[in-house]
Amino acid sequence: MLLFAVLLWLIDEKGWQGWTFIFRVFGLNPLASYALSGLIIKTFFLIKIEDQNIYSWFYSNVFQSIFGNYLGSFLQALTYTMFIWFFAWLLYRRNTVIKL
């Protein structure tokens, strides 16, 4: 709660909003980002390469083999998140908000 209070003070009271752009992009279309992430993961698990789904194949052949277990797992998750962020950024740039 202390961190939350400090962030509220910095962002709302002091006006330090330049570094919050990445969060504003996600915050404008959270439902679209969430739906896209589920769709991509389900698609990744359906595509097979060498008796593995493509999600596991990317982890073992790209991220784990280059960066190891922990850093590779982190970088795979970060890459996946940045892909979703890029989609949200495209919507943000067009000023498109998807609502129910």
Backbone as XML, in Angstrom:
<?xml version="1.0"?>
<chain id="A" units="angstrom">
  <residue number="1" name="MET">
    <atom name="N" x="0.816" y="-1.175" z="0.000"/>
    <atom name="CA" x="0.000" y="0.000" z="0.000"/>
    <atom name="C" x="0.866" y="1.247" z="0.000"/>
  </residue>
  <residue number="2" name="LEU">
    <atom name="N" x="2.035" y="1.125" z="0.621"/>
    <atom name="CA" x="2.937" y="2.275" z="0.629"/>
    <atom name="C" x="3.409" y="2.588" z="-0.795"/>
  </residue>
  <residue number="3" name="LEU">
    <atom name="N" x="3.749" y="1.555" z="-1.559"/>
    <atom name="CA" x="4.151" y="1.762" z="-2.949"/>
    <atom name="C" x="3.010" y="2.378" z="-3.761"/>
  </residue>
  <residue number="4" name="PHE">
    <atom name="N" x="1.805" y="1.886" z="-3.562"/>
    <atom name="CA" x="0.641" y="2.437" z="-4.247"/>
    <atom name="C" x="0.446" y="3.915" z="-3.897"/>
  </residue>
  <residue number="5" name="ALA">
    <atom name="N" x="0.608" y="4.254" z="-2.623"/>
    <atom name="CA" x="0.475" y="5.639" z="-2.187"/>
    <atom name="C" x="1.548" y="6.524" z="-2.825"/>
  </residue>
  <residue number="6" name="VAL">
    <atom name="N" x="2.774" y="6.030" z="-2.884"/>
    <atom name="CA" x="3.863" y="6.796" z="-3.506"/>
    <atom name="C" x="3.583" y="6.999" z="-4.995"/>
  </residue>
  <residue number="7" name="LEU">
    <atom name="N" x="3.112" y="5.941" z="-5.667"/>
    <atom name="CA" x="2.794" y="6.078" z="-7.086"/>
    <atom name="C" x="1.656" y="7.061" z="-7.323"/>
  </residue>
  <residue number="8" name="LEU">
    <atom name="N" x="0.635" y="7.023" z="-6.500"/>
    <atom name="CA" x="-0.455" y="7.995" z="-6.611"/>
    <atom name="C" x="0.062" y="9.419" z="-6.427"/>
  </residue>
  <residue number="9" name="TRP">
    <atom name="N" x="0.932" y="9.600" z="-5.459"/>
    <atom name="CA" x="1.490" y="10.919" z="-5.202"/>
    <atom name="C" x="2.340" y="11.395" z="-6.384"/>
  </residue>
  <residue number="10" name="LEU">
    <atom name="N" x="3.201" y="10.504" z="-6.904"/>
    <atom name="CA" x="4.071" y="10.888" z="-8.021"/>
    <atom name="C" x="3.282" y="11.183" z="-9.292"/>
  </residue>
  <residue number="11" name="ILE">
    <atom name="N" x="2.305" y="10.322" z="-9.601"/>
    <atom name="CA" x="1.584" y="10.452" z="-10.865"/>
    <atom name="C" x="0.520" y="11.540" z="-10.810"/>
  </residue>
  <residue number="12" name="ASP">
    <atom name="N" x="-0.300" y="11.514" z="-9.759"/>
    <atom name="CA" x="-1.418" y="12.450" z="-9.700"/>
    <atom name="C" x="-1.044" y="13.814" z="-9.125"/>
  </residue>
  <residue number="13" name="GLU">
    <atom name="N" x="-0.271" y="13.838" z="-8.059"/>
    <atom name="CA" x="0.052" y="15.104" z="-7.401"/>
    <atom name="C" x="1.214" y="15.832" z="-8.074"/>
  </residue>
  <residue number="14" name="LYS">
    <atom name="N" x="2.277" y="15.099" z="-8.365"/>
    <atom name="CA" x="3.468" y="15.715" z="-8.956"/>
    <atom name="C" x="3.406" y="15.806" z="-10.480"/>
  </residue>
  <residue number="15" name="GLY">
    <atom name="N" x="2.529" y="14.999" z="-11.098"/>
    <atom name="CA" x="2.374" y="15.060" z="-12.549"/>
    <atom name="C" x="3.457" y="14.340" z="-13.331"/>
  </residue>
  <residue number="16" name="TRP">
    <atom name="N" x="4.172" y="13.420" z="-12.714"/>
    <atom name="CA" x="5.210" y="12.663" z="-13.420"/>
    <atom name="C" x="4.543" y="11.540" z="-14.202"/>
  </residue>
  <residue number="17" name="GLN">
    <atom name="N" x="4.118" y="11.836" z="-15.432"/>
    <atom name="CA" x="3.368" y="10.867" z="-16.207"/>
    <atom name="C" x="4.091" y="10.376" z="-17.453"/>
  </residue>
  <residue number="18" name="GLY">
    <atom name="N" x="5.267" y="10.873" z="-17.735"/>
    <atom name="CA" x="5.986" y="10.467" z="-18.933"/>
    <atom name="C" x="6.351" y="8.988" z="-18.962"/>
  </residue>
  <residue number="19" name="TRP">
    <atom name="N" x="6.672" y="8.433" z="-17.822"/>
    <atom name="CA" x="7.090" y="7.030" z="-17.741"/>
    <atom name="C" x="5.912" y="6.075" z="-17.670"/>
  </residue>
  <residue number="20" name="THR">
    <atom name="N" x="4.703" y="6.579" z="-17.618"/>
    <atom name="CA" x="3.522" y="5.723" z="-17.484"/>
    <atom name="C" x="2.904" y="5.355" z="-18.826"/>
  </residue>
  <residue number="21" name="PHE">
    <atom name="N" x="3.530" y="5.743" z="-19.923"/>
    <atom name="CA" x="2.950" y="5.493" z="-21.246"/>
    <atom name="C" x="2.672" y="4.013" z="-21.486"/>
  </residue>
  <residue number="22" name="ILE">
    <atom name="N" x="3.604" y="3.144" z="-21.124"/>
    <atom name="CA" x="3.428" y="1.711" z="-21.358"/>
    <atom name="C" x="2.196" y="1.181" z="-20.629"/>
  </residue>
  <residue number="23" name="PHE">
    <atom name="N" x="1.906" y="1.729" z="-19.464"/>
    <atom name="CA" x="0.735" y="1.295" z="-18.701"/>
    <atom name="C" x="-0.557" y="1.902" z="-19.253"/>
  </residue>
  <residue number="24" name="ARG">
    <atom name="N" x="-0.488" y="3.127" z="-19.768"/>
    <atom name="CA" x="-1.671" y="3.741" z="-20.371"/>
    <atom name="C" x="-2.111" y="2.980" z="-21.611"/>
  </residue>
  <residue number="25" name="VAL">
    <atom name="N" x="-1.171" y="2.470" z="-22.381"/>
    <atom name="CA" x="-1.505" y="1.700" z="-23.582"/>
    <atom name="C" x="-2.275" y="0.447" z="-23.194"/>
  </residue>
  <residue number="26" name="PHE">
    <atom name="N" x="-1.801" y="-0.271" z="-22.198"/>
    <atom name="CA" x="-2.525" y="-1.457" z="-21.727"/>
    <atom name="C" x="-3.868" y="-1.077" z="-21.114"/>
  </residue>
  <residue number="27" name="GLY">
    <atom name="N" x="-3.917" y="0.035" z="-20.416"/>
    <atom name="CA" x="-5.122" y="0.432" z="-19.703"/>
    <atom name="C" x="-6.252" y="0.905" z="-20.590"/>
  </residue>
  <residue number="28" name="LEU">
    <atom name="N" x="-5.946" y="1.319" z="-21.814"/>
    <atom name="CA" x="-6.998" y="1.809" z="-22.696"/>
    <atom name="C" x="-7.854" y="0.678" z="-23.243"/>
  </residue>
  <residue number="29" name="ASN">
    <atom name="N" x="-7.259" y="-0.459" z="-23.538"/>
    <atom name="CA" x="-7.982" y="-1.605" z="-24.088"/>
    <atom name="C" x="-7.633" y="-2.890" z="-23.329"/>
  </residue>
  <residue number="30" name="PRO">
    <atom name="N" x="-7.958" y="-2.960" z="-22.059"/>
    <atom name="CA" x="-7.574" y="-4.158" z="-21.306"/>
    <atom name="C" x="-8.331" y="-5.408" z="-21.751"/>
  </residue>
  <residue number="31" name="LEU">
    <atom name="N" x="-9.583" y="-5.260" z="-22.135"/>
    <atom name="CA" x="-10.372" y="-6.423" z="-22.558"/>
    <atom name="C" x="-9.824" y="-7.006" z="-23.866"/>
  </residue>
  <residue number="32" name="ALA">
    <atom name="N" x="-9.455" y="-6.139" z="-24.804"/>
    <atom name="CA" x="-8.883" y="-6.610" z="-26.069"/>
    <atom name="C" x="-7.538" y="-7.293" z="-25.834"/>
  </residue>
  <residue number="33" name="SER">
    <atom name="N" x="-6.721" y="-6.738" z="-24.949"/>
    <atom name="CA" x="-5.424" y="-7.351" z="-24.637"/>
    <atom name="C" x="-5.600" y="-8.713" z="-23.986"/>
  </residue>
  <residue number="34" name="TYR">
    <atom name="N" x="-6.535" y="-8.807" z="-23.075"/>
    <atom name="CA" x="-6.794" y="-10.073" z="-22.386"/>
    <atom name="C" x="-7.312" y="-11.133" z="-23.358"/>
  </residue>
  <residue number="35" name="ALA">
    <atom name="N" x="-8.249" y="-10.743" z="-24.202"/>
    <atom name="CA" x="-8.809" y="-11.693" z="-25.169"/>
    <atom name="C" x="-7.747" y="-12.152" z="-26.164"/>
  </residue>
  <residue number="36" name="LEU">
    <atom name="N" x="-6.917" y="-11.225" z="-26.636"/>
    <atom name="CA" x="-5.858" y="-11.589" z="-27.574"/>
    <atom name="C" x="-4.846" y="-12.528" z="-26.930"/>
  </residue>
  <residue number="37" name="SER">
    <atom name="N" x="-4.508" y="-12.287" z="-25.670"/>
    <atom name="CA" x="-3.534" y="-13.163" z="-25.011"/>
    <atom name="C" x="-4.074" y="-14.584" z="-24.895"/>
  </residue>
  <residue number="38" name="GLY">
    <atom name="N" x="-5.338" y="-14.735" z="-24.563"/>
    <atom name="CA" x="-5.930" y="-16.070" z="-24.492"/>
    <atom name="C" x="-5.984" y="-16.746" z="-25.839"/>
  </residue>
  <residue number="39" name="LEU">
    <atom name="N" x="-6.328" y="-15.986" z="-26.865"/>
    <atom name="CA" x="-6.397" y="-16.526" z="-28.220"/>
    <atom name="C" x="-5.029" y="-16.980" z="-28.718"/>
  </residue>
  <residue number="40" name="ILE">
    <atom name="N" x="-4.016" y="-16.198" z="-28.458"/>
    <atom name="CA" x="-2.667" y="-16.550" z="-28.909"/>
    <atom name="C" x="-2.153" y="-17.800" z="-28.187"/>
  </residue>
  <residue number="41" name="ILE">
    <atom name="N" x="-2.339" y="-17.863" z="-26.880"/>
    <atom name="CA" x="-1.866" y="-19.035" z="-26.130"/>
    <atom name="C" x="-2.576" y="-20.297" z="-26.597"/>
  </residue>
  <residue number="42" name="LYS">
    <atom name="N" x="-3.883" y="-20.231" z="-26.780"/>
    <atom name="CA" x="-4.621" y="-21.411" z="-27.245"/>
    <atom name="C" x="-4.159" y="-21.824" z="-28.641"/>
  </residue>
  <residue number="43" name="THR">
    <atom name="N" x="-3.873" y="-20.864" z="-29.492"/>
    <atom name="CA" x="-3.366" y="-21.166" z="-30.832"/>
    <atom name="C" x="-1.973" y="-21.787" z="-30.758"/>
  </residue>
  <residue number="44" name="PHE">
    <atom name="N" x="-1.112" y="-21.246" z="-29.889"/>
    <atom name="CA" x="0.231" y="-21.793" z="-29.722"/>
    <atom name="C" x="0.200" y="-23.242" z="-29.255"/>
  </residue>
  <residue number="45" name="PHE">
    <atom name="N" x="-0.760" y="-23.585" z="-28.411"/>
    <atom name="CA" x="-0.844" y="-24.952" z="-27.918"/>
    <atom name="C" x="-1.427" y="-25.913" z="-28.955"/>
  </residue>
  <residue number="46" name="LEU">
    <atom name="N" x="-2.084" y="-25.393" z="-29.981"/>
    <atom name="CA" x="-2.638" y="-26.250" z="-31.035"/>
    <atom name="C" x="-1.616" y="-26.583" z="-32.124"/>
  </residue>
  <residue number="47" name="ILE">
    <atom name="N" x="-0.660" y="-25.693" z="-32.356"/>
    <atom name="CA" x="0.341" y="-25.894" z="-33.407"/>
    <atom name="C" x="1.453" y="-26.787" z="-32.874"/>
  </residue>
  <residue number="48" name="LYS">
    <atom name="N" x="1.730" y="-27.868" z="-33.588"/>
    <atom name="CA" x="2.737" y="-28.842" z="-33.139"/>
    <atom name="C" x="3.990" y="-28.770" z="-34.009"/>
  </residue>
  <residue number="49" name="ILE">
    <atom name="N" x="5.140" y="-28.859" z="-33.360"/>
    <atom name="CA" x="6.440" y="-28.969" z="-34.023"/>
    <atom name="C" x="7.218" y="-30.041" z="-33.278"/>
  </residue>
  <residue number="50" name="GLU">
    <atom name="N" x="7.597" y="-31.105" z="-33.978"/>
    <atom name="CA" x="8.411" y="-32.181" z="-33.388"/>
    <atom name="C" x="7.810" y="-32.711" z="-32.082"/>
  </residue>
  <residue number="51" name="ASP">
    <atom name="N" x="6.579" y="-33.074" z="-32.078"/>
    <atom name="CA" x="5.875" y="-33.628" z="-30.911"/>
    <atom name="C" x="5.774" y="-32.659" z="-29.729"/>
  </residue>
  <residue number="52" name="GLN">
    <atom name="N" x="5.958" y="-31.391" z="-29.966"/>
    <atom name="CA" x="5.790" y="-30.360" z="-28.941"/>
    <atom name="C" x="4.874" y="-29.286" z="-29.506"/>
  </residue>
  <residue number="53" name="ASN">
    <atom name="N" x="4.174" y="-28.592" z="-28.619"/>
    <atom name="CA" x="3.448" y="-27.432" z="-29.118"/>
    <atom name="C" x="4.445" y="-26.308" z="-29.349"/>
  </residue>
  <residue number="54" name="ILE">
    <atom name="N" x="4.041" y="-25.312" z="-30.119"/>
    <atom name="CA" x="4.983" y="-24.267" z="-30.521"/>
    <atom name="C" x="5.442" y="-23.435" z="-29.328"/>
  </residue>
  <residue number="55" name="TYR">
    <atom name="N" x="4.606" y="-23.304" z="-28.308"/>
    <atom name="CA" x="4.981" y="-22.565" z="-27.103"/>
    <atom name="C" x="6.162" y="-23.241" z="-26.400"/>
  </residue>
  <residue number="56" name="SER">
    <atom name="N" x="6.062" y="-24.554" z="-26.199"/>
    <atom name="CA" x="7.148" y="-25.309" z="-25.568"/>
    <atom name="C" x="8.377" y="-25.374" z="-26.469"/>
  </residue>
  <residue number="57" name="TRP">
    <atom name="N" x="8.148" y="-25.473" z="-27.775"/>
    <atom name="CA" x="9.261" y="-25.542" z="-28.719"/>
    <atom name="C" x="10.074" y="-24.258" z="-28.689"/>
  </residue>
  <residue number="58" name="PHE">
    <atom name="N" x="9.382" y="-23.106" z="-28.702"/>
    <atom name="CA" x="10.099" y="-21.829" z="-28.617"/>
    <atom name="C" x="10.893" y="-21.731" z="-27.316"/>
  </residue>
  <residue number="59" name="TYR">
    <atom name="N" x="10.289" y="-22.166" z="-26.225"/>
    <atom name="CA" x="10.999" y="-22.083" z="-24.951"/>
    <atom name="C" x="12.256" y="-22.944" z="-24.962"/>
  </residue>
  <residue number="60" name="SER">
    <atom name="N" x="12.121" y="-24.201" z="-25.348"/>
    <atom name="CA" x="13.270" y="-25.109" z="-25.257"/>
    <atom name="C" x="14.328" y="-24.837" z="-26.322"/>
  </residue>
  <residue number="61" name="ASN">
    <atom name="N" x="13.934" y="-24.427" z="-27.522"/>
    <atom name="CA" x="14.909" y="-24.246" z="-28.608"/>
    <atom name="C" x="15.419" y="-22.832" z="-28.775"/>
  </residue>
  <residue number="62" name="VAL">
    <atom name="N" x="14.722" y="-21.869" z="-28.250"/>
    <atom name="CA" x="15.170" y="-20.480" z="-28.412"/>
    <atom name="C" x="15.585" y="-19.897" z="-27.066"/>
  </residue>
  <residue number="63" name="PHE">
    <atom name="N" x="14.643" y="-19.781" z="-26.155"/>
    <atom name="CA" x="14.908" y="-19.057" z="-24.919"/>
    <atom name="C" x="15.756" y="-19.851" z="-23.931"/>
  </residue>
  <residue number="64" name="GLN">
    <atom name="N" x="15.405" y="-21.095" z="-23.667"/>
    <atom name="CA" x="16.152" y="-21.892" z="-22.691"/>
    <atom name="C" x="17.551" y="-22.221" z="-23.199"/>
  </residue>
  <residue number="65" name="SER">
    <atom name="N" x="17.682" y="-22.560" z="-24.467"/>
    <atom name="CA" x="18.995" y="-22.943" z="-24.982"/>
    <atom name="C" x="19.976" y="-21.767" z="-25.008"/>
  </residue>
  <residue number="66" name="ILE">
    <atom name="N" x="19.476" y="-20.555" z="-25.154"/>
    <atom name="CA" x="20.356" y="-19.385" z="-25.199"/>
    <atom name="C" x="20.560" y="-18.777" z="-23.814"/>
  </residue>
  <residue number="67" name="PHE">
    <atom name="N" x="19.470" y="-18.643" z="-23.049"/>
    <atom name="CA" x="19.523" y="-17.878" z="-21.810"/>
    <atom name="C" x="19.422" y="-18.709" z="-20.529"/>
  </residue>
  <residue number="68" name="GLY">
    <atom name="N" x="19.170" y="-19.992" z="-20.630"/>
    <atom name="CA" x="19.025" y="-20.820" z="-19.434"/>
    <atom name="C" x="17.578" y="-20.863" z="-18.961"/>
  </residue>
  <residue number="69" name="ASN">
    <atom name="N" x="17.372" y="-21.562" z="-17.856"/>
    <atom name="CA" x="16.007" y="-21.788" z="-17.375"/>
    <atom name="C" x="15.302" y="-20.523" z="-16.913"/>
  </residue>
  <residue number="70" name="TYR">
    <atom name="N" x="15.858" y="-19.827" z="-15.945"/>
    <atom name="CA" x="15.157" y="-18.713" z="-15.315"/>
    <atom name="C" x="15.086" y="-17.487" z="-16.214"/>
  </residue>
  <residue number="71" name="LEU">
    <atom name="N" x="16.218" y="-17.073" z="-16.759"/>
    <atom name="CA" x="16.212" y="-15.910" z="-17.634"/>
    <atom name="C" x="15.457" y="-16.204" z="-18.923"/>
  </residue>
  <residue number="72" name="GLY">
    <atom name="N" x="15.573" y="-17.420" z="-19.431"/>
    <atom name="CA" x="14.838" y="-17.796" z="-20.632"/>
    <atom name="C" x="13.337" y="-17.755" z="-20.426"/>
  </residue>
  <residue number="73" name="SER">
    <atom name="N" x="12.880" y="-18.234" z="-19.281"/>
    <atom name="CA" x="11.454" y="-18.195" z="-18.965"/>
    <atom name="C" x="10.968" y="-16.754" z="-18.845"/>
  </residue>
  <residue number="74" name="PHE">
    <atom name="N" x="11.760" y="-15.928" z="-18.170"/>
    <atom name="CA" x="11.406" y="-14.514" z="-18.036"/>
    <atom name="C" x="11.348" y="-13.823" z="-19.387"/>
  </residue>
  <residue number="75" name="LEU">
    <atom name="N" x="12.333" y="-14.064" z="-20.244"/>
    <atom name="CA" x="12.366" y="-13.411" z="-21.549"/>
    <atom name="C" x="11.254" y="-13.898" z="-22.472"/>
  </residue>
  <residue number="76" name="GLN">
    <atom name="N" x="10.873" y="-15.168" z="-22.355"/>
    <atom name="CA" x="9.746" y="-15.651" z="-23.148"/>
    <atom name="C" x="8.460" y="-14.943" z="-22.716"/>
  </residue>
  <residue number="77" name="ALA">
    <atom name="N" x="8.242" y="-14.819" z="-21.431"/>
    <atom name="CA" x="7.059" y="-14.124" z="-20.931"/>
    <atom name="C" x="7.081" y="-12.655" z="-21.318"/>
  </residue>
  <residue number="78" name="LEU">
    <atom name="N" x="8.255" y="-12.029" z="-21.256"/>
    <atom name="CA" x="8.384" y="-10.621" z="-21.638"/>
    <atom name="C" x="8.131" y="-10.428" z="-23.130"/>
  </residue>
  <residue number="79" name="THR">
    <atom name="N" x="8.636" y="-11.343" z="-23.954"/>
    <atom name="CA" x="8.399" y="-11.269" z="-25.395"/>
    <atom name="C" x="6.915" y="-11.401" z="-25.707"/>
  </residue>
  <residue number="80" name="TYR">
    <atom name="N" x="6.274" y="-12.331" z="-25.059"/>
    <atom name="CA" x="4.839" y="-12.538" z="-25.233"/>
    <atom name="C" x="4.056" y="-11.293" z="-24.803"/>
  </residue>
  <residue number="81" name="THR">
    <atom name="N" x="4.421" y="-10.720" z="-23.669"/>
    <atom name="CA" x="3.751" y="-9.524" z="-23.176"/>
    <atom name="C" x="3.970" y="-8.334" z="-24.108"/>
  </residue>
  <residue number="82" name="MET">
    <atom name="N" x="5.166" y="-8.200" z="-24.639"/>
    <atom name="CA" x="5.441" y="-7.090" z="-25.550"/>
    <atom name="C" x="4.684" y="-7.242" z="-26.873"/>
  </residue>
  <residue number="83" name="PHE">
    <atom name="N" x="4.459" y="-8.467" z="-27.299"/>
    <atom name="CA" x="3.642" y="-8.682" z="-28.494"/>
    <atom name="C" x="2.213" y="-8.216" z="-28.254"/>
  </residue>
  <residue number="84" name="ILE">
    <atom name="N" x="1.656" y="-8.549" z="-27.098"/>
    <atom name="CA" x="0.313" y="-8.104" z="-26.748"/>
    <atom name="C" x="0.294" y="-6.583" z="-26.610"/>
  </residue>
  <residue number="85" name="TRP">
    <atom name="N" x="1.347" y="-6.004" z="-26.014"/>
    <atom name="CA" x="1.432" y="-4.553" z="-25.866"/>
    <atom name="C" x="1.467" y="-3.876" z="-27.232"/>
  </residue>
  <residue number="86" name="PHE">
    <atom name="N" x="2.177" y="-4.454" z="-28.186"/>
    <atom name="CA" x="2.247" y="-3.866" z="-29.519"/>
    <atom name="C" x="0.861" y="-3.794" z="-30.152"/>
  </residue>
  <residue number="87" name="PHE">
    <atom name="N" x="0.070" y="-4.843" z="-30.001"/>
    <atom name="CA" x="-1.301" y="-4.835" z="-30.501"/>
    <atom name="C" x="-2.112" y="-3.745" z="-29.809"/>
  </residue>
  <residue number="88" name="ALA">
    <atom name="N" x="-1.964" y="-3.621" z="-28.494"/>
    <atom name="CA" x="-2.674" y="-2.579" z="-27.747"/>
    <atom name="C" x="-2.194" y="-1.195" z="-28.168"/>
  </residue>
  <residue number="89" name="TRP">
    <atom name="N" x="-0.919" y="-1.055" z="-28.475"/>
    <atom name="CA" x="-0.374" y="0.224" z="-28.930"/>
    <atom name="C" x="-0.977" y="0.629" z="-30.273"/>
  </residue>
  <residue number="90" name="LEU">
    <atom name="N" x="-1.168" y="-0.354" z="-31.173"/>
    <atom name="CA" x="-1.801" y="-0.039" z="-32.454"/>
    <atom name="C" x="-3.208" y="0.516" z="-32.243"/>
  </residue>
  <residue number="91" name="LEU">
    <atom name="N" x="-3.949" y="-0.075" z="-31.325"/>
    <atom name="CA" x="-5.282" y="0.438" z="-31.001"/>
    <atom name="C" x="-5.187" y="1.823" z="-30.357"/>
  </residue>
  <residue number="92" name="TYR">
    <atom name="N" x="-4.219" y="2.012" z="-29.477"/>
    <atom name="CA" x="-4.014" y="3.294" z="-28.800"/>
    <atom name="C" x="-3.687" y="4.386" z="-29.816"/>
  </residue>
  <residue number="93" name="ARG">
    <atom name="N" x="-2.825" y="4.059" z="-30.764"/>
    <atom name="CA" x="-2.408" y="5.033" z="-31.778"/>
    <atom name="C" x="-3.560" y="5.465" z="-32.669"/>
  </residue>
  <residue number="94" name="ARG">
    <atom name="N" x="-4.476" y="4.536" z="-32.944"/>
    <atom name="CA" x="-5.661" y="4.864" z="-33.755"/>
    <atom name="C" x="-6.786" y="5.451" z="-32.926"/>
  </residue>
  <residue number="95" name="ASN">
    <atom name="N" x="-6.546" y="5.575" z="-31.624"/>
    <atom name="CA" x="-7.558" y="6.088" z="-30.699"/>
    <atom name="C" x="-8.810" y="5.226" z="-30.698"/>
  </residue>
  <residue number="96" name="THR">
    <atom name="N" x="-8.612" y="3.913" z="-30.789"/>
    <atom name="CA" x="-9.712" y="2.955" z="-30.809"/>
    <atom name="C" x="-9.864" y="2.317" z="-29.436"/>
  </residue>
  <residue number="97" name="VAL">
    <atom name="N" x="-11.085" y="2.344" z="-28.920"/>
    <atom name="CA" x="-11.378" y="1.729" z="-27.639"/>
    <atom name="C" x="-12.430" y="0.644" z="-27.883"/>
  </residue>
  <residue number="98" name="ILE">
    <atom name="N" x="-12.121" y="-0.588" z="-27.494"/>
    <atom name="CA" x="-13.045" y="-1.696" z="-27.650"/>
    <atom name="C" x="-13.762" y="-1.900" z="-26.317"/>
  </residue>
  <residue number="99" name="LYS">
    <atom name="N" x="-15.096" y="-1.754" z="-26.352"/>
    <atom name="CA" x="-15.912" y="-1.873" z="-25.136"/>
    <atom name="C" x="-16.986" y="-2.917" z="-25.349"/>
  </residue>
  <residue number="100" name="LEU">
    <atom name="N" x="-17.568" y="-3.374" z="-24.267"/>
    <atom name="CA" x="-18.748" y="-4.231" z="-24.323"/>
    <atom name="C" x="-19.990" y="-3.397" z="-24.198"/>
  </residue>
</chain>
